[in-house]
Amino acid sequence: MKLSKLALAVLVTFSSMTAAVASPTYTYVGNWQVSSGPYWAATDGNGNYTTGIYSGVEAAAAIFGGTASDYVTSTVGANAADIDFQAWYDGYGQLTTKFSDTWHADPTGTGLYANVDWNNFVPTWSAWVSDHGATNVNYAFRVDETAAVPEPAMISLFGLGLVGLSLSRRNGKKQ
């Protein structure tokens, strides 16, 4: 009997501790077509390309504001339950393809979409660039970190678990 009360008290204590784990919620903010981005061959007037490379979450931040870590994207639709954490990308010299929404393809290290090494062709990819007229749509969701139980409540629950543990030990000694 002592063991089962002790086990119950430990379980209550553990439950109160795990209740405070943060779980993200996702709020739909909008969408964009891959080809709605900057023109792939834009230059600075000196013939230097200026169009940047964007991952899915980087494109969301550029379009909707904030930073890339504020977002996740999906190729499925505007329902948060369907988020696939992927984005459509257009590739320089390639067709549109799905990759992880955090994937940043910059093989030349310049950060520029049209700066390709033609001797060892490795394409750059961007989730927001006007190149092949890709009509694929990326859906952006803002990530909101929310705690299941606020900090003071977690401490209270942990305290209640400890009280239960001490009472179960005290009652065990009386028997």
N, C-alpha and C positions, 0 to 999 in steps of 0.2 A: 504494500500500500504506500509506503514511504517513497519508493522509487517512482510510482506513477504520479504522485503529487509533484515530486521534484521535476519529473520529465515535463509535466504540464506547465509548471512555472517557467522552466527554461524555454519551452516552446512559445509561451506568451511573450517572454522577454525578447526572443529572436524575432518574432512577428512584429513587435513594436519597432525594432531596429530596422527591419527591411521595408517597413511601410513608408519610409522617408526617401526612398530611391527616386531620383528625378526621372520623369518619363516625358519625352517630347510630344508636343502636339503640333500639327501642321495646318496652317491657314493658307488657302489658295489665294494668290495675289494676281495672277494673270498668266498670259501665254505669249509666245512669239513664234513666228516662222523663222527657221534657220536663215533663209535668204533675206530677212528684213534687216540684217546687220550692215555694217559698213562695206562699201564696194571693195572687192578683193584687190584691185590694182591701184587704189588711191596712193598718190605720191605727195611729197612735201614741196614740190616745185623744182627740186634738184634731181628728180628721178629716183629718189629713195622711197621705197614702199613704206606706208604708215599704218596699214590695217593690222590690228593686233589679233592675237589668238585667244579665244575664250573657251574655257571649259563650260559645262552646263551651268554650274553654280556661279561662275564668274560672269557669265552672260546675264543671269538673273539679277545679280548685284548691279551690273552696269545699267540694266534697263529699269529696275524697280527701286534702286537705292540700297545702301547698306554695304555689307561685305559678303564675300562668298560663303562664309561660315553661317550666315543668317538663313541660307536656303538649302533646299533639296529640289530636285526636278524629277519629272516623270514624262514618259513618252506615251502614256496611256490615256490620260484625261485629267479633268479638274476635280475628281473625287479623291480626297486624301486616302481613302481606303485602298486605292489602286496604285499608289506611288510605287514605281519600280526603280527609283534612284538611278535612272539612266537619262541620257539626252541624245538627241539627234545631232550629228556632226557632219559638216560638209568638208571634204578633203580636197586639197589642192591637187588637181589631176586625178581625183577619185570621186566615187559616187557617195551619196549620203549614207551614213552607217550609224548604228547605235553603239554607244560606249557608256561607261560609268559617268555619272554627272560631275565627278571631280577630276576626270581624266584631262590632262593638259598635254597636248601633243606638240612639242616644240623641238624637233630633232636638231635644228641648227642653233638653238639657244639664243636666237635674236628676239623672240617674242612676236615676230612678224609672220603673217600668214603666207605671203607670196615669196618669201626668201627661202628658196628651195635649192638644195645641192643637186644639180642635174647630173653630175658625174656618178653619184651614188644615190639615185632617186629614192628618197624617203619623204613621203608627203607630210605636210602639216595638216592639222584638222582644227576646225573651230565650230562651236555650237551657235555662233552668231556672225555670219558673213554672207554678203551678197556675191555668190560665185555662180553656181549652176542653176539658180532659180529653184532651189529645194523648197518644196511646200510642206515639208515635215514640221510638225508643231511640237514645241517643248512647253511643258506646263510647270510653273514655278510655285513653290510653297514656302512660306516663311516658317522657320523652326522656332517654336516657343518652348523653352525648357520650363516645365512646371513641376513642382514637388507634389507628390500624392498627399503628403501630410506636412503641414508647415513645421518648421524647426521647433517651436515651443511645444507643439503637440507631440512630436517625436520624443522629446525629453520627458514629457509627462507619461507617455506610454512606457518608456523605458523604466522610469521610476516605479510605475505601477507593477511592472514585471518583477522588479527587484523586491518590492514589498510582498508580492505573492510568493516569491522564492523564500524570503525570510519567514513568512507565516507558515509555509509548508514545512520548513525545517523545524520551526518552533513546535508546530502541532505534532510532528513526527517524534520529537523528544518526549512529549507528554504521554504517548501511547505505550 
